[in-house]
Every structure is written in C-alpha cells, then in structure tokens.
Amino acid sequence: MSCPFCDIRDQKEPAFVILDEEHCMAILDNKPKTEGHILVIPKIHCEHFSELDEQSAVAMMQMASKITKKLKLSELTTDGFNLFLTEGKAGGQQVPHAHLHVIPRVLHDGIRLSCLKKSFYQRAKKNRGFDRFWSDYE
C-alpha cells in the first residue's frame, strides 16, 4: 500500500506545498480544521514521530516555528496556534506517516481539544512508574 505523504513528496499526488526543505516539507491540509491549517511532514517515510531520526524531528519543529512566524505576519487572522501530533491507533493517527499539524486559532473559534483529566494522569503516573522513566533523563 502506498503512503499518501510519500506520494506527495515524490510528486505522484498533488498538494499545495508551502515550504520544501532538505528534511521536511509543509503542505496545506486537505481537510483543514481552520483556515491556514498546515501539515509538516518528514521526507523520510517513518510511521511514528517517536521513531524519527533526531535531525528530521528537529527539522519538523524548526519548520513549524517558521510557519507560525509567517502566519502571524500574513493577512490571516490568528490569536494563537495548536501544534498537534498523533501517534498510533490509540493516539488517533490516521495516516501511517509521521506529521505535525500547525493549526491557526482565533479566540472563540469553536474548536475544542480534549486532554486527559489530571486525576487520570496522576493515576497513570503512579501505576506505570513514570517517575522512574523521567528520572533517567534528568
């Protein structure tokens, strides 16, 4: 099965390309949540962000930073942004290629992002040993 983002990278499928750099590219989302919704995609095929090489992951974040700065200077009205990654089925990933959503926001736009409740996080942290995991990175 072919990958839609690899097909865009290889110019087998059309897309509106915003930026095209060595390690990643940015395209307009074909199902935008808001005006200016952009996807940042690594050029190498990698299903999950957590499996990306560091150079590609850093390049994605640098590109997202450039995009948000350019959008702030554009005619598009923005009061803020969401940078959004999904990974795996449980995380809601729909396309099997890592990608970062850059979603411009305006106050009271009606879009809601749900997050884990604090009590759930506290139970998960206690039950799964997250303290030990994170202490390895200190």
DRENDO-1510 file (C-alpha; in Angstrom, 1 decimal, always signed):
<recs>
REC; n; res; u; v; w
REC; 1; MET; +0.0; +0.0; +0.0 .
REC; 2; SER; +1.4; +3.4; -0.9 .
REC; 3; CYS; +1.8; +6.3; +1.5 .
REC; 4; PRO; -0.1; +9.5; +0.6 .
REC; 5; PHE; +2.6; +11.7; +2.0 .
REC; 6; CYS; +5.4; +9.8; +0.2 .
REC; 7; ASP; +3.3; +10.2; -3.0 .
REC; 8; ILE; +3.1; +13.9; -2.4 .
REC; 9; ARG; +6.9; +14.1; -1.7 .
REC; 10; ASP; +7.5; +12.2; -4.9 .
REC; 11; GLN; +5.1; +14.4; -6.8 .
REC; 12; LYS; +2.8; +11.4; -7.7 .
REC; 13; GLU; -0.1; +13.2; -5.9 .
REC; 14; PRO; -0.9; +16.9; -6.0 .
REC; 15; ALA; -0.7; +19.1; -2.9 .
REC; 16; PHE; -0.3; +22.8; -2.2 .
REC; 17; VAL; +3.3; +22.9; -0.9 .
REC; 18; ILE; +4.1; +25.8; +1.5 .
REC; 19; LEU; +7.7; +25.0; +2.2 .
REC; 20; ASP; +10.1; +22.4; +0.8 .
REC; 21; GLU; +13.4; +21.9; +2.6 .
REC; 22; GLU; +16.0; +19.2; +2.9 .
REC; 23; HIS; +14.5; +17.1; +5.7 .
REC; 24; CYS; +10.8; +18.0; +5.6 .
REC; 25; MET; +8.1; +19.8; +3.7 .
REC; 26; ALA; +4.9; +21.6; +4.6 .
REC; 27; ILE; +1.5; +21.4; +2.8 .
REC; 28; LEU; -1.9; +22.7; +3.2 .
REC; 29; ASP; -4.1; +20.2; +4.9 .
REC; 30; ASN; -6.8; +18.8; +2.5 .
REC; 31; LYS; -9.3; +18.6; +5.4 .
REC; 32; PRO; -8.4; +21.8; +7.3 .
REC; 33; LYS; -9.8; +22.4; +10.8 .
REC; 34; THR; -9.2; +26.1; +10.3 .
REC; 35; GLU; -8.1; +28.4; +7.6 .
REC; 36; GLY; -4.3; +28.0; +7.2 .
REC; 37; HIS; -4.1; +24.5; +8.7 .
REC; 38; ILE; -0.8; +23.2; +7.5 .
REC; 39; LEU; +0.9; +19.8; +7.8 .
REC; 40; VAL; +4.7; +19.4; +8.4 .
REC; 41; ILE; +5.9; +16.1; +7.0 .
REC; 42; PRO; +9.3; +14.5; +7.2 .
REC; 43; LYS; +10.7; +13.5; +3.8 .
REC; 44; ILE; +11.8; +10.1; +5.0 .
REC; 45; HIS; +9.0; +7.6; +5.5 .
REC; 46; CYS; +8.5; +6.9; +9.2 .
REC; 47; GLU; +5.2; +5.9; +10.6 .
REC; 48; HIS; +5.7; +7.3; +14.1 .
REC; 49; PHE; +7.3; +10.6; +15.3 .
REC; 50; SER; +8.9; +8.7; +18.2 .
REC; 51; GLU; +10.8; +6.6; +15.6 .
REC; 52; LEU; +12.1; +9.5; +13.6 .
REC; 53; ASP; +15.8; +10.3; +13.5 .
REC; 54; GLU; +16.7; +13.4; +15.5 .
REC; 55; GLN; +17.6; +15.5; +12.5 .
REC; 56; SER; +14.2; +15.0; +10.9 .
REC; 57; ALA; +12.3; +15.7; +14.2 .
REC; 58; VAL; +14.2; +18.9; +14.8 .
REC; 59; ALA; +13.7; +20.0; +11.2 .
REC; 60; MET; +9.9; +19.5; +11.6 .
REC; 61; MET; +9.8; +21.7; +14.7 .
REC; 62; GLN; +12.0; +24.3; +13.1 .
REC; 63; MET; +9.7; +24.4; +10.1 .
REC; 64; ALA; +6.7; +24.7; +12.3 .
REC; 65; SER; +8.3; +27.7; +14.0 .
REC; 66; LYS; +8.9; +29.3; +10.6 .
REC; 67; ILE; +5.3; +28.7; +9.6 .
REC; 68; THR; +3.8; +30.2; +12.7 .
REC; 69; LYS; +6.0; +33.3; +12.4 .
REC; 70; LYS; +5.0; +33.7; +8.7 .
REC; 71; LEU; +1.3; +33.2; +9.5 .
REC; 72; LYS; +1.5; +35.9; +12.2 .
REC; 73; LEU; +2.7; +38.3; +9.6 .
REC; 74; SER; +0.2; +37.3; +7.0 .
REC; 75; GLU; -3.3; +38.6; +6.3 .
REC; 76; LEU; -4.7; +35.6; +8.1 .
REC; 77; THR; -6.2; +36.5; +11.5 .
REC; 78; THR; -4.6; +34.4; +14.2 .
REC; 79; ASP; -4.7; +34.7; +18.0 .
REC; 80; GLY; -2.6; +31.6; +18.6 .
REC; 81; PHE; -1.7; +28.1; +17.3 .
REC; 82; ASN; -2.0; +24.5; +18.1 .
REC; 83; LEU; +0.9; +22.2; +17.2 .
REC; 84; PHE; -0.6; +18.7; +17.2 .
REC; 85; LEU; +0.9; +15.2; +16.7 .
REC; 86; THR; -0.9; +11.9; +16.8 .
REC; 87; GLU; +0.9; +8.6; +17.0 .
REC; 88; GLY; -0.5; +5.2; +16.7 .
REC; 89; LYS; -4.1; +4.0; +16.7 .
REC; 90; ALA; -4.7; +4.8; +20.3 .
REC; 91; GLY; -3.3; +8.3; +19.7 .
REC; 92; GLY; -5.7; +8.9; +16.8 .
REC; 93; GLN; -3.2; +8.7; +13.9 .
REC; 94; GLN; -5.0; +8.2; +10.6 .
REC; 95; VAL; -2.1; +8.4; +8.1 .
REC; 96; PRO; +0.7; +6.0; +8.6 .
REC; 97; HIS; +3.4; +8.7; +8.2 .
REC; 98; ALA; +4.6; +11.0; +11.0 .
REC; 99; HIS; +3.3; +14.5; +10.6 .
REC; 100; LEU; +2.8; +17.7; +12.6 .
REC; 101; HIS; -0.4; +19.8; +12.4 .
REC; 102; VAL; +0.1; +23.5; +12.6 .
REC; 103; ILE; -3.4; +24.9; +13.3 .
REC; 104; PRO; -4.0; +28.6; +13.4 .
REC; 105; ARG; -6.6; +29.6; +16.0 .
REC; 106; VAL; -8.7; +32.6; +16.8 .
REC; 107; LEU; -10.5; +33.3; +20.1 .
REC; 108; HIS; -13.9; +31.7; +20.3 .
REC; 109; ASP; -13.5; +29.7; +17.0 .
REC; 110; GLY; -15.5; +26.8; +18.5 .
REC; 111; ILE; -12.7; +24.2; +18.1 .
REC; 112; ARG; -12.2; +22.2; +21.3 .
REC; 113; LEU; -9.2; +20.0; +22.1 .
REC; 114; SER; -9.8; +17.5; +24.8 .
REC; 115; CYS; -7.0; +16.5; +27.1 .
REC; 116; LEU; -6.6; +13.8; +29.7 .
REC; 117; LYS; -8.0; +14.7; +33.1 .
REC; 118; LYS; -5.5; +15.5; +35.8 .
REC; 119; SER; -6.8; +12.7; +38.0 .
REC; 120; PHE; -6.3; +10.1; +35.2 .
REC; 121; TYR; -2.7; +11.4; +34.6 .
REC; 122; GLN; -1.9; +11.1; +38.3 .
REC; 123; ARG; -3.2; +7.5; +38.5 .
REC; 124; ALA; -1.3; +6.6; +35.3 .
REC; 125; LYS; +1.9; +8.2; +36.6 .
REC; 126; LYS; +1.7; +6.3; +39.9 .
REC; 127; ASN; +0.7; +2.9; +38.3 .
REC; 128; ARG; +3.2; +2.9; +35.4 .
REC; 129; GLY; +6.3; +4.1; +37.1 .
REC; 130; PHE; +6.6; +7.3; +35.1 .
REC; 131; ASP; +8.7; +8.9; +37.9 .
REC; 132; ARG; +11.4; +6.3; +37.2 .
REC; 133; PHE; +11.2; +6.7; +33.5 .
REC; 134; TRP; +11.6; +10.5; +33.6 .
REC; 135; SER; +14.3; +10.4; +36.2 .
REC; 136; ASP; +16.6; +8.7; +33.6 .
REC; 137; TYR; +16.5; +12.0; +31.6 .
REC; 138; GLU; +17.5; +14.3; +34.5 .
</recs>
